[in-house]
């Protein structure tokens, strides 16, 4: 598995967010999530300008195994999408914390970001899941 970057925060739904600027974050899915899904074949992303609420579905990711919803780890407005991901969905498998990013969001609440799990807490969360 890929090493979890220290500057990334995680939701319970396995989405990650990294601050790009003070109020803008980059969002993708965790290495655990991409590994669980298998080979990614399609990613549906929202329109730029869409306003999301924390926990709201913002897209769909499909693999050879299954389709899963993508959930916003924080509230805010979508300011950019990774449009190249449609022609290169396997980048999510190859580099989930880098080239596999999906959207950028202008966060409406710094508190929501601060409440997400850091890398250490997410690693503990994964260990608990593996024990279930």
N, C-alpha and C positions, 0 to 999 in steps of 0.2 A: 504493500500500500504506500501511497504518497505521504510524505511527511506533512503534517498540518502546519501551515504558516502561523507564526505567533500573532500577526496583526489582523487575524480573521476572527469574526464572531459567528456563532452558529445558532440556528433555531432547532427546536425539537424535531422539525420536519426534514432536517438535513440540508437546508439551504444555508449558504454562508454569505457574509457581507464584509467587505473591507472598505474602510474610509479612503476615498480618493482625494477628497477635499473635506473641509470641516463639516459640510452639510450634504455632501454627495457620496454615495456608497456604490460599490460595484457588487453585483449579486450573481451567484452561481449555485451549483449543487456540490455537496461534499464528495470526496473520494469514496467514502463508504456508500453513498447513494448511487454514484455512477457504477461502482463495482457490483452492487446489488442488482441494478437494472440490466447490466450486460451491455452488449454493443448498441450504442445510441444510433438511431437511424433518422430521427426527426425531432425538431424542437420548434414549438409554436410560441411566439413571444408577443407581448402586448404592443399597442401603438404608443409612440412617443406622445406624451401629454396626458396619458391615462393616470388618474389618481388612485392609488392603492391604499387599502387599510391593512394593517398588520394581520397576517393570517389569511388574507384573501388570495384566491387563486389568480395567478397572473399569466399562466401559460400551461402548456402540456409538453412533456418529454416522452418520446416513444423509443423503445428498444426492441430488439428481436424477441424479448421475453414478454414485455408488458408496456402499458402506457401509464404514466403517473402525472398528477397535477403538480404544478410548481406553486409554492406559497410564498408570499411576501414576508420576509423576516421583520420588516419595519414598515411603517406607513410613509407615504410620500408620493411624489410625482415622477413618473418615468421620464428621464431626460435623454436617454440613449438606449439603443438596443444593439446587440452584436449581430448585425444582419448577415455576416459571413458564416454564422453558425448553421444556417440552413443548407449551404453548399458543403459544409465541413462539420457535420454533427459529431463525428468521431473525435473532434478536439476536446469534447467533454470527457471522453474516456482517457485520452492521452494526457491532458493537462487541466484537470478540473479547477485548479486554483489560479490558472493563468489564462491561456488561450480559450479555455472552456467557459469563460464568463458569459453571462446572458444579458443582463440589463444594468443600467445605471439609474439610480433613484435619488432625487433630492429629498432627503429625509425631513419629515415634519416634526420629529421628536428625537432629541438626543437621548432621552431617557430610555426609549425603546431599544436603541442600539446598546446602551450600557447594561440593559437587562439580559441580553443574549449571552450564551455561554462562550467563554474564551476557549482556546485550544485545549488546555488542560481539563476543563470541565466537560468539554465535548468528548474527549478521549475517555473520561470516566463514564459518561453517558453511553458510549458505544460498548464499553466493557459490561455494563449492566444489561444492555440489549442482548449481547452474546450469551449471557447467563440464563436468559429467559427461555 
